[in-house]
Amino acid sequence: KKKYNVVCSHERLLLLKKTTEPQKGPPPPPPEKADPVNASIPPFPIVAIGASAGGLEAIELFLKHVPEGCGMAFVVIQHLDPDHICVLPELLQRSTTMKVLQVTDGMKISPDSVYVIPPNKNMTVKGGLLHLHVPTATRGLRLPIDFFFCSLAEECSERGVGAILSGMGSDGVKGVRAIKEKNGLVLVQEPTSAKFDSMPRSVIDADLADIVALAEELPVRIMERMNIVPAMANPSPPPEEDNQSNLEKIISLLRSRTRNDFTLYKPSSLYRRIERRMAIHQIDAIAGYTDLLKKNPGELNLLFKEILIGVTSFFRDPDMWDYLKNEALPKLLALYPTGGELRAWSCACSTGEEAYSLAMLFCEYQDESASDVSYTLHIFATDLDPDAIDRARTGVFPARIADDISPERLQRFFTKQDNRYHINKEIRGMITFAPQNVIMDPPFSKLDILICRNLLIYLTTKLQVGLFRLFHYSLKPGGLLFLGSAETVPNMTGIFDPASQGSNLYWHREPSVRQEQNVFPLSFVSPLRGLPKESYMQKTDDNIQSLAEQVIIRQLSAPSVLVSDTGDIVYISGRTGKYLEPAAGKANMNIFAMAREGIRYELGSAFSKVLHQTEPLTVRTGLISDNGFQHAVDITLLKIDEPSSLKGMVMICFHDVTPPSKPRRRKQSDVVLGSERTEVLEQELLALREELRTTREEMQTSQEEFRSINEELQSTNEELQSSNEELTTSKEEMQSMNEELQTVNAELNFRLDEFNRLNDDMKNLLNSTEIATVFLDNKLSVRRFTPGINKLFKLIQGDVGRPLTDIVSNLNYPELYDHVQDVLRTLVFVENQVTSQQGSCYQVRIMPYRTTGDKIDGVVITFIDITKTKKIENELSDKNTRLKQELLSDKGGNHG
């Protein structure tokens, strides 16, 4: 597993609060316009802390390092035993100067306070108030952290912060996924520092953690992030030779490496992903991370994966899916009264949950509908991440999807194998998965439904407007646009109408005024393998002519064309009009659109092959002239590796083939006509045979590729089936019980501390009274004694547990043990005065030992030293006797 070690300190936090100098780190994004949708969001961040087993220590470390006056509210959600009184607020109050409160229903949340969930409750936040709910799940299956985190994501959006600390199980994964959907911040305790690392590792393995650090370092990281955001209003760009910020340099490096342009992504979204990679490499300044990217192309690939936030789940926002099934689908199907096929596109589908949800919903509607008309649904599901598409194609999902899908749907559409759910073939056959860049690749068209959920929140307003126009182009009149819960259609009311109040479903609307024309990239080869034409032009600038001519002179000397790896023409040398001609309609400088009839097919086939090899490739084809005759042409293609500025481009040269000389024929008209006709037919036959051969080769190659892909999918399926990522229900219950025991243990430790204090008080009390005391159990074994007892019995600390009858006594009290037995039998205390062998006198009191439950559990014998009192008493008695005798003698004399 990856280890995340981030160096942070309290001094660094103080520096952030006191200094006004620019801080090291990624350049801050420009300020974004206020969003009226988020007007009800609390003005201060709310930090939700989720923990379970072993989480008390981590929470205390976290709160102990939160500075005073941080301006944030903290909500602690822990798995508590529902049958015990919670003392967690008292425990946490020792670690922080902030107020620690146990939540009551409707409590207002305020900054610089800590709120603790009570036992046997679920909790949500709405309108700045904390609300309590009675859990509906059975004991052991409750997920209070997910419950609150999802509510926090809806309430606070980007100001919501989720922190996952020590704990068992996977509670919290669904919740942090919801926070990520709203572009919130997710922090995770370093798993190696957690007593139980299951919860932190579950979040890290799901690739949802923005920051991973020690529990005591997480407050510093939150403060850094919250302090950087307001400081982004007027950032001063660092001095650079090319007057570009480091963020722009990173975007340029990503564009060169991955052929994807992130210029129009929100800077704040890019910044968070870059900061996480910097934390992993322990780099403080973004300039250092930029240097790392230049030296390490593999890090560029990891950063690219990091930016592609794949957050999705089945049937997100159930109310909107219900509306889609009950209202939207009947309206769409009404457009096809005689039946037919509906077309849908799930854009940015990630691992396919949205596309599968739509397919299941359509099947349910078909099953419940009484109509005899037959309908089908074809879903195109695309995403920029090829790994996510590969996972979506398998149709295998972990056991945790049972939280999002009803048992009826699981039974109807899934097959459970090895604690995983496999989508049925009926649903899988309705969906076509493919990698696609929605910004650069041509869109699908004539769609009835278009789903694009939680992609637009990561894009700038300019790009959002462009994509909305693209979506409008793709949908049929009356088609449905399905957006995420955090997305809206700003300034596009002329082309979309809301389907219902408060939902993110929109109907396609024909605009009353003609809209700006969309410009879609057209190419035969995916732009994922090459830069746009503009990028090549910028890369080569004014030297492109000289560089291209050098390659032509060195390699080929013929009419030639230099093209990008997408087929866009960059430079033309020589007279190529015989082979190329402009296509009718809008100007298109793509080689495949301009190739003349007869060479177009062979040119496309050869072009695909030469991109995967380094050697030149020559193919012979037949060019059809204007008079209908065909003559042979050799086309040579060469992929360029040097110079570096032309790397990846392809040089295409055309050579006319001189037909072999024919023997002179007799000048008879019929022979001449027959010869010409035969020659034409032979040429056509050769061309058809060559075309057939090429087709067979391509078909064989495709079959081999499909066979290889099928084997890989089968292997992946076997590996997925063999791996056990989720715990069974019984194991979850055991873990939950263990977490509750951990919480009870923490409470018992608190009680133990109180008991120790009380024990010390009692010990000091007994010692200060100087009353010798011995505690015996029912078997007359010594349980405890005070220090003064060693004057009467030869007791040492090791005698605890031994019968008192085995201990030598200095008392002249042979009836002691009989009296003890009488007290145990009658429960009536006995009090006597006895002497010791040294002549001391003691007041002995034997009383039964009663527990708090009023149970007799031994006796307590106290010995009060009354030697001085007895001596005074004896002296007074002697004096009294003498006085009486004197008085009697005086009376006798008087009488005489």
JOPE-V616077 format. One record per pair of residues at least 12 apart in sequence whose ideal C-beta (glycine too) atoms are under 6 Angstrom apart, sorted by the first residue. I is the first residue (numbers start at 1). J is the second residue. D is the distance in whole Angstrom. If there is no record, write none. Layout:
<<I;J;D> <I;J;D>>
This chain:
<<4;190;6> <4;212;4> <4;280;6> <6;213;4> <6;279;5> <8;217;4> <8;220;5> <13;220;5> <13;223;5> <16;227;5> <24;284;5> <24;285;4> <25;286;6> <26;271;5> <26;274;5> <26;275;6> <26;286;4> <27;245;5> <27;246;6> <27;247;5> <28;228;6> <28;232;3> <28;235;5> <29;232;6> <29;267;3> <29;268;4> <29;271;6> <31;233;5> <38;157;5> <41;156;6> <41;157;6> <41;159;6> <42;128;5> <44;71;5> <44;111;4> <45;72;5> <45;159;5> <45;161;6> <45;226;6> <46;73;5> <46;156;5> <47;72;5> <47;74;5> <47;161;4> <48;75;5> <48;148;6> <48;149;6> <48;152;5> <48;162;5> <49;76;5> <49;163;5> <50;77;5> <50;145;4> <50;164;5> <50;172;5> <51;78;5> <51;165;4> <51;166;6> <51;167;5> <52;79;4> <52;167;3> <52;168;6> <52;739;4> <53;167;6> <53;168;5> <53;196;5> <53;738;6> <53;739;4> <53;742;4> <54;166;4> <54;195;3> <54;196;5> <54;742;6> <55;78;6> <55;165;5> <55;166;5> <55;167;6> <56;746;4> <58;165;4> <58;166;5> <58;189;6> <58;215;4> <60;95;4> <61;215;4> <61;216;5> <62;215;5> <62;218;6> <63;95;5> <63;96;4> <64;95;5> <65;216;5> <65;219;5> <66;219;5> <68;97;6> <71;111;5> <73;109;5> <73;111;5> <73;113;6> <74;114;5> <75;115;5> <76;116;5> <77;117;5> <77;144;5> <77;145;5> <77;148;5> <79;739;4> <80;119;4> <80;743;5> <81;740;4> <81;743;6> <81;744;5> <82;119;5> <82;120;3> <84;744;6> <86;119;5> <87;747;5> <87;750;6> <88;116;5> <89;102;5> <89;116;5> <91;750;6> <98;112;5> <98;113;6> <98;114;5> <99;113;5> <100;114;4> <101;115;6> <102;116;5> <102;118;6> <103;115;5> <103;117;6> <103;130;5> <105;132;4> <106;129;6> <107;130;5> <108;129;6> <109;128;6> <109;130;6> <122;135;5> <122;144;5> <122;147;5> <123;148;5> <124;151;4> <125;151;5> <125;152;6> <125;155;5> <140;733;3> <140;736;4> <143;171;5> <145;171;5> <145;172;4> <145;175;6> <146;171;6> <146;174;4> <146;175;4> <149;162;5> <149;175;2> <149;179;6> <150;175;5> <150;178;4> <153;178;4> <153;179;5> <153;182;5> <157;182;5> <158;183;5> <158;184;6> <160;179;5> <160;184;4> <161;185;5> <162;176;5> <162;179;5> <162;186;5> <163;187;5> <163;218;6> <164;188;5> <164;199;5> <164;200;6> <164;203;5> <165;189;5> <165;215;6> <166;194;4> <166;195;5> <166;196;5> <167;196;6> <167;199;4> <168;196;5> <168;198;5> <168;735;4> <168;739;6> <169;198;6> <169;735;5> <170;202;4> <172;199;6> <173;202;5> <173;203;6> <173;206;6> <176;203;6> <176;208;5> <177;208;6> <177;311;5> <180;208;6> <180;311;5> <181;311;5> <181;454;5> <182;486;6> <183;457;6> <185;210;6> <186;208;6> <186;209;6> <186;210;5> <187;211;5> <187;218;5> <188;200;5> <188;203;5> <188;204;6> <188;209;4> <188;212;5> <189;215;5> <190;212;6> <190;213;6> <190;214;5> <193;214;5> <210;272;6> <210;276;5> <246;286;4> <246;287;6> <246;290;5> <249;290;5> <250;290;6> <251;263;6> <253;293;5> <253;300;6> <257;300;4> <258;304;5> <259;528;5> <259;530;6> <259;531;6> <264;460;5> <264;463;4> <265;458;6> <266;458;6> <266;460;6> <269;458;5> <273;306;4> <273;307;5> <277;303;5> <308;385;5> <310;350;4> <310;388;5> <312;350;4> <312;353;5> <313;353;6> <313;404;5> <314;353;5> <314;357;5> <314;401;6> <314;404;4> <314;405;5> <315;357;5> <315;404;6> <317;485;5> <320;503;5> <323;500;6> <325;361;5> <325;365;6> <328;480;5> <329;365;5> <332;448;5> <333;375;6> <339;373;5> <339;374;5> <339;375;6> <341;376;5> <341;378;6> <342;377;5> <342;448;4> <343;378;6> <343;447;5> <343;448;6> <344;379;5> <344;449;4> <345;380;5> <345;444;5> <345;447;5> <345;450;5> <346;381;4> <346;451;5> <347;438;5> <347;452;4> <348;383;6> <348;455;4> <349;381;4> <349;383;5> <350;383;6> <350;388;5> <351;388;5> <351;391;5> <351;392;5> <352;381;6> <352;392;3> <354;451;5> <355;379;5> <355;381;4> <355;431;5> <356;427;6> <359;427;5> <359;430;5> <360;413;5> <362;377;5> <377;430;6> <379;430;6> <379;431;5> <380;432;5> <380;444;5> <381;431;5> <381;433;5> <382;434;5> <382;436;4> <384;437;5> <386;435;5> <389;433;5> <389;435;5> <392;433;5> <393;433;5> <395;423;4> <395;428;5> <396;420;6> <396;422;5> <396;720;5> <397;421;5> <398;725;5> <398;726;5> <399;419;5> <399;726;4> <400;726;6> <401;421;6> <413;427;6> <417;721;6> <418;721;5> <419;724;6> <419;726;6> <440;521;5> <440;527;5> <442;520;5> <443;470;5> <443;474;5> <444;474;6> <445;474;5> <446;476;6> <447;474;5> <447;475;5> <447;479;6> <448;479;5> <449;480;5> <450;471;5> <450;474;6> <450;475;6> <450;481;5> <451;482;4> <453;484;4> <454;484;4> <456;487;5> <457;486;5> <457;487;6> <468;492;5> <469;518;5> <470;518;6> <472;495;5> <473;518;5> <475;508;4> <477;508;6> <477;510;6> <478;508;6> <479;508;4> <481;506;4> <482;505;6> <483;504;4> <489;506;6> <494;511;5> <495;509;6> <495;511;5> <496;509;6> <497;509;5> <523;566;4> <523;567;6> <524;567;6> <524;592;5> <525;566;5> <527;566;6> <529;565;6> <530;564;6> <530;565;4> <530;566;5> <533;568;4> <536;564;5> <536;570;6> <539;645;6> <540;645;5> <544;571;6> <547;646;6> <548;562;5> <548;571;4> <551;651;6> <552;573;5> <555;638;6> <556;653;4> <558;653;5> <558;655;5> <559;574;4> <559;575;6> <559;576;5> <559;654;5> <560;573;5> <560;651;6> <560;653;5> <561;652;5> <562;649;6> <562;651;6> <563;591;5> <563;650;5> <564;649;6> <565;611;6> <565;648;5> <567;590;5> <567;591;5> <567;592;5> <568;590;6> <569;589;5> <569;591;6> <579;596;6> <579;654;5> <580;594;4> <581;596;6> <592;604;6> <597;624;5> <598;622;5> <598;623;5> <598;624;4> <599;621;5> <599;623;6> <602;619;5> <602;621;4> <605;694;6> <606;619;5> <606;637;5> <610;637;4> <610;639;5> <616;636;6> <616;638;5> <617;637;5> <618;634;6> <618;636;5> <619;635;5> <620;632;6> <620;634;5> <621;633;6> <622;687;4> <630;683;5> <632;657;4> <633;654;6> <633;656;6> <634;655;4> <634;657;6> <635;654;6> <636;653;5> <637;650;6> <637;652;5> <638;651;5> <766;786;5> <771;862;5> <771;864;6> <772;786;6> <772;788;4> <772;789;4> <772;863;4> <773;786;5> <773;862;5> <774;789;5> <774;861;5> <775;860;6> <776;804;6> <776;858;5> <776;859;5> <777;858;4> <778;858;5> <780;803;5> <780;804;5> <781;801;6> <781;803;5> <782;799;6> <782;800;5> <782;802;6> <782;804;6> <792;810;5> <792;811;6> <792;863;6> <793;807;5> <793;809;5> <794;807;6> <794;808;5> <810;836;5> <810;837;5> <811;834;6> <811;836;6> <812;835;5> <813;834;4> <819;846;6> <820;846;6> <820;859;6> <823;846;5> <823;848;6> <823;859;6> <827;848;5> <829;847;4> <830;846;5> <831;845;5> <832;844;5> <840;867;5> <841;866;5> <841;867;5> <841;870;4> <842;863;5> <842;865;6> <843;864;4> <843;866;5> <844;863;6> <845;862;5> <846;859;6> <846;861;5> <847;860;5>>
